[in-house]
Amino acid sequence: MPEQNVTRLFLVRHGATVLSAEDRFAGATDVELSEEGIFQAEQLAERLADDNVAAVYSSQMKRTIHTATILGAPHNLTPVQQVDLREIDHGRWEGLTRAEVETRFAAEYISWEEDPYTFAPEGGENGVSVIARTLPIIRDIVVRHQGQNVLIVSHKATLRLLISSMLGFDGRGYRDRLGQSPACLNVLDFKDTVRARLMLFNDVSHYKDHASRSSGRLSKWWGNKSA
C-alpha cells in the first residue's frame, strides 16, 4: 500500500512477443503475446494479486490489452484502453529487423541513432511526440486516482520516455540508459501531479532470478563503434 495521499503507479511493459524476440521494429504493428509473454504476465499478476489496485489502463494494442487483462483479473478489473499510451511509431521501418533498416535506410538510421529524441524515420514519431501525447494521460490518471494504486501497461520506448520525463532526466539517451524488459515492473509514487519518486525500476524478479545484461540492440555509441 502507498502511504496516505500518495498515488502509486505500477508501470508495466507488455509481455514478450514473437517480433520482440526477433528484434524487429514493431511499435505500431499490432502483434499478440507469445507463450513466453503470457507466462511472464501471469507471474506478475500473481506478484501483484495482494495489492489493492483501483484501476488498470493499457494502450489499444493487442499485446498490452492481453497483458493488462491478465494483471487485472485477480482484482476483477477490466483494462481501460487509452490510445495515446501506444508505442512509438517507427513509420516505414515497421516490421523490419535492425539489420534490414541499416541496409535500406542507412542515412535515416544514423540520424535516429544519434538523436531518437527529436528525429523520426519517415512516417514515424520522435521521442518528443511520444511524451507530448502520453504525459497528459498520466496526469489525468494521477488526478483521478489520488491516494490509490493504479496499473498502467504500455510499451518499451514509451515507458522509457515517460519515466525520464516524469523524473526530470534528459530523455535524449533513453535508448542506451534505460532498460525495459518484457513484463517488467516499475513503481512511481506521486505526492501531487508533478513530483514523482521512483521506487522500483525494470524489475523482473517475478519470472527471472537475475537482471538482463545489456544487449547488442543498443546504439553504436554504447558499443563505442563509429556510426
C-alpha positions as CSV (number, residue, x, y, z in Angstrom):
1,M,0.0,0.0,0.0
2,P,1.3,3.5,-0.8
3,E,1.5,5.9,2.1
4,Q,-1.5,8.1,2.7
5,N,-2.2,10.7,0.0
6,V,0.4,9.1,-2.3
7,T,-0.7,7.8,-5.7
8,R,1.2,4.7,-6.7
9,L,1.6,3.9,-10.4
10,F,2.6,0.3,-11.4
11,L,4.1,0.9,-14.8
12,V,4.4,-2.3,-16.8
13,R,5.8,-3.2,-20.2
14,H,3.7,-5.8,-22.0
15,G,5.0,-9.4,-22.1
16,A,7.2,-10.8,-24.8
17,T,6.0,-11.2,-28.4
18,V,7.5,-13.1,-31.4
19,L,8.6,-9.8,-33.0
20,S,10.4,-8.6,-29.9
21,A,12.3,-11.9,-29.8
22,E,13.3,-11.3,-33.4
23,D,14.5,-7.7,-32.8
24,R,12.1,-6.2,-35.3
25,F,10.7,-2.7,-35.2
26,A,7.1,-3.2,-34.1
27,G,5.9,-0.1,-32.4
28,A,2.7,0.4,-34.5
29,T,2.5,-3.2,-35.5
30,D,-0.3,-5.0,-33.6
31,V,1.1,-8.3,-32.6
32,E,0.0,-10.9,-30.0
33,L,1.8,-12.0,-26.9
34,S,3.9,-15.1,-27.3
35,E,3.5,-18.1,-24.9
36,E,6.5,-16.7,-23.0
37,G,4.9,-13.3,-22.8
38,I,1.7,-14.9,-21.4
39,F,3.7,-16.7,-18.7
40,Q,5.6,-13.5,-17.8
41,A,2.3,-11.6,-17.4
42,E,0.8,-14.4,-15.3
43,Q,3.8,-14.4,-12.9
44,L,3.5,-10.6,-12.5
45,A,-0.3,-10.9,-11.9
46,E,0.5,-13.4,-9.1
47,R,3.0,-11.0,-7.6
48,L,0.6,-8.1,-7.6
49,A,-2.5,-10.1,-6.6
50,D,-2.5,-8.9,-3.0
51,D,-2.1,-5.2,-3.8
52,N,-5.2,-3.1,-3.6
53,V,-5.4,-2.0,-7.3
54,A,-8.1,0.6,-8.1
55,A,-7.8,0.6,-11.9
56,V,-5.9,-0.9,-14.9
57,Y,-5.1,1.1,-18.0
58,S,-3.5,0.0,-21.3
59,S,-2.8,1.1,-24.8
60,Q,-5.1,-0.3,-27.5
61,M,-2.5,-2.8,-28.8
62,K,-3.3,-6.5,-28.5
63,R,-0.1,-7.2,-26.6
64,T,-0.9,-4.6,-23.9
65,I,-4.6,-5.4,-23.6
66,H,-3.8,-9.1,-23.1
67,T,-1.1,-8.3,-20.5
68,A,-3.4,-5.8,-18.7
69,T,-6.3,-8.3,-18.8
70,I,-4.1,-10.9,-17.1
71,L,-3.0,-8.4,-14.5
72,G,-6.5,-7.1,-13.8
73,A,-8.1,-10.5,-13.4
74,P,-7.1,-11.0,-9.7
75,H,-8.7,-7.6,-8.9
76,N,-11.8,-8.1,-11.1
77,L,-10.8,-5.2,-13.2
78,T,-11.2,-4.7,-17.0
79,P,-8.5,-2.6,-18.6
80,V,-9.4,0.9,-19.7
81,Q,-7.9,1.5,-23.1
82,Q,-6.1,4.7,-23.9
83,V,-4.9,5.0,-27.5
84,D,-2.2,7.6,-26.5
85,L,-0.4,5.0,-24.4
86,R,0.7,3.2,-27.6
87,E,4.2,2.5,-28.6
88,I,6.3,4.9,-30.6
89,D,5.6,4.6,-34.4
90,H,8.7,3.7,-36.5
91,G,7.0,4.6,-39.8
92,R,8.4,2.8,-42.8
93,W,10.7,0.8,-40.6
94,E,7.8,-1.2,-39.0
95,G,8.2,-5.0,-39.3
96,L,11.9,-4.7,-40.4
97,T,14.8,-6.1,-38.5
98,R,17.5,-3.7,-37.3
99,A,19.9,-5.0,-40.0
100,E,17.3,-4.5,-42.7
101,V,16.8,-0.9,-41.7
102,E,20.5,-0.2,-41.6
103,T,20.8,-1.6,-45.1
104,R,17.7,0.0,-46.7
105,F,17.6,3.3,-44.8
106,A,21.2,3.9,-43.8
107,A,21.1,7.7,-43.5
108,E,17.9,7.7,-41.5
109,Y,19.2,5.1,-39.2
110,I,22.4,7.0,-38.5
111,S,20.3,10.2,-37.7
112,W,18.0,8.2,-35.4
113,E,20.9,6.5,-33.5
114,E,22.4,10.0,-32.9
115,D,19.2,11.6,-31.7
116,P,16.0,9.4,-31.4
117,Y,14.5,12.1,-29.2
118,T,13.9,14.7,-31.9
119,F,14.5,12.7,-35.1
120,A,11.9,10.3,-36.6
121,P,12.1,8.0,-39.6
122,E,9.8,8.8,-42.5
123,G,6.2,8.3,-41.4
124,G,7.2,7.8,-37.7
125,E,7.4,9.6,-34.4
126,N,10.2,11.0,-32.4
127,G,10.5,10.9,-28.6
128,V,9.2,14.4,-28.1
129,S,6.0,13.5,-29.8
130,V,5.5,10.4,-27.6
131,I,6.0,12.5,-24.4
132,A,3.6,15.1,-25.7
133,R,0.7,12.6,-26.1
134,T,1.4,10.4,-23.0
135,L,2.1,12.9,-20.2
136,P,-1.4,14.3,-20.2
137,I,-2.8,10.8,-19.8
138,I,-0.6,10.1,-16.8
139,R,-1.5,13.4,-15.2
140,D,-5.2,12.6,-15.7
141,I,-4.8,9.2,-14.1
142,V,-2.9,10.6,-11.1
143,V,-5.6,13.3,-10.6
144,R,-8.4,10.7,-11.0
145,H,-6.9,8.2,-8.6
146,Q,-5.4,10.2,-5.8
147,G,-4.1,8.0,-3.0
148,Q,-4.7,4.8,-4.9
149,N,-2.7,2.1,-6.7
150,V,-3.1,2.0,-10.5
151,L,-1.7,-0.4,-13.1
152,I,-0.6,1.0,-16.4
153,V,0.5,-1.3,-19.2
154,S,2.4,0.3,-22.1
155,H,5.5,-0.2,-24.2
156,K,9.3,-0.2,-24.1
157,A,10.1,3.2,-25.7
158,T,7.0,4.9,-24.4
159,L,7.8,3.9,-20.8
160,R,11.4,4.9,-21.0
161,L,10.5,8.3,-22.3
162,L,7.7,8.7,-19.8
163,I,9.9,7.8,-16.8
164,S,12.8,10.0,-17.9
165,S,10.3,12.9,-18.3
166,M,8.5,12.4,-15.0
167,L,11.8,12.2,-13.1
168,G,13.3,15.2,-14.9
169,F,16.0,13.4,-16.7
170,D,17.3,14.3,-20.2
171,G,15.4,11.9,-22.5
172,R,17.9,12.1,-25.4
173,G,19.8,9.0,-24.2
174,Y,16.7,6.9,-23.3
175,R,17.6,4.0,-25.6
176,D,21.0,3.4,-24.1
177,R,20.5,4.5,-20.5
178,L,17.1,3.0,-19.6
179,G,16.2,-0.7,-20.0
180,Q,12.7,-2.1,-20.1
181,S,12.4,-5.9,-20.2
182,P,9.2,-7.7,-21.2
183,A,6.6,-7.7,-18.4
184,C,8.9,-5.6,-16.2
185,L,7.6,-3.7,-13.2
186,N,8.3,0.0,-12.5
187,V,6.8,1.7,-9.4
188,L,6.4,5.5,-9.2
189,D,4.9,7.3,-6.3
190,F,3.2,10.8,-6.7
191,K,2.7,13.3,-3.9
192,D,1.0,15.5,-6.5
193,T,0.7,15.7,-10.3
194,V,4.3,16.9,-10.7
195,R,6.6,15.3,-8.2
196,A,7.3,11.7,-8.8
197,R,9.6,9.3,-6.9
198,L,11.0,6.2,-8.5
199,M,10.6,3.2,-6.1
200,L,11.3,0.3,-8.4
201,F,12.7,0.1,-12.0
202,N,12.7,-2.6,-14.6
203,D,12.2,-5.4,-12.1
204,V,11.5,-8.9,-13.5
205,S,12.1,-10.9,-10.3
206,H,8.6,-12.4,-10.7
207,Y,9.9,-14.6,-13.6
208,K,13.7,-14.2,-13.7
209,D,16.3,-14.6,-10.9
210,H,18.8,-12.1,-12.4
211,A,18.8,-8.9,-14.4
212,S,19.3,-9.0,-18.1
213,R,22.7,-8.0,-19.5
214,S,23.0,-5.1,-21.9
215,S,22.4,-6.4,-25.4
216,G,23.6,-5.6,-29.0
217,R,20.3,-3.8,-29.6
218,L,21.7,-0.6,-28.2
219,S,23.2,2.2,-30.3
220,K,26.7,2.1,-31.7
221,W,27.6,4.8,-29.1
222,W,27.1,2.2,-26.4
223,G,29.4,-0.2,-28.2
224,N,32.0,2.5,-28.8
225,K,31.8,2.0,-32.5
226,S,31.7,4.6,-35.2
227,A,28.3,5.4,-36.5
